[in-house]
């Protein structure tokens, strides 16, 4: 569904201002490549925080305290 909405919005942009739509078509992969390391870092930090939270909650889960 998200892809369909993106396609419809891009078609509307193409009808309104085609040079911007074509530029967006070429720049989107470059922007995605630039943002990829930040996404990987964010994902790894999220995993670390979940692990630390699970580690601190382990004694409570063992004892059955909520």
C-alpha positions in Angstrom: 0.0 0.0 0.0 2.9 2.3 0.8 4.4 1.7 -2.6 1.1 2.5 -4.3 0.8 5.8 -2.4 4.4 6.7 -3.3 3.7 6.0 -7.0 0.6 8.1 -7.0 2.3 11.0 -5.3 5.2 10.8 -7.7 2.8 10.8 -10.7 1.1 13.9 -9.3 4.6 15.5 -8.8 5.4 14.5 -12.4 2.3 16.3 -13.7 2.9 19.4 -11.7 6.7 19.8 -12.1 8.4 17.1 -14.2 12.0 18.3 -13.8 11.7 17.9 -10.0 10.1 14.4 -10.4 12.9 13.3 -12.7 15.6 14.7 -10.4 13.9 12.9 -7.4 14.0 9.7 -9.4 17.8 9.9 -9.8 18.6 11.4 -6.4 16.6 9.0 -4.2 19.1 6.1 -4.6 22.0 8.4 -3.7 20.2 9.7 -0.7 19.3 6.2 0.4 23.0 5.2 0.1 24.1 8.2 2.2 21.5 7.4 4.9 22.3 3.6 5.0 25.2 3.8 7.5 23.1 5.9 9.9 20.2 3.3 9.7 22.7 0.5 10.4 24.1 2.4 13.4 20.6 3.1 14.7 19.5 -0.5 14.3 22.6 -1.8 16.2 22.1 0.8 19.1 18.5 -0.3 19.3 19.5 -4.0 19.6 22.1 -3.0 22.3 19.5 -1.2 24.4 17.0 -4.1 24.1 19.7 -6.5 25.2 20.6 -4.3 28.2 16.9 -4.0 29.1 16.4 -7.7 28.9 19.5 -8.3 31.0 18.2 -6.0 33.8 14.7 -7.6 33.6 16.0 -11.2 33.8 16.0 -11.5 37.6 12.4 -10.2 37.7 11.3 -12.6 35.0 12.9 -15.5 36.8 11.2 -14.6 40.0 7.9 -13.9 38.3 7.6 -10.3 39.5 5.8 -8.0 37.1 
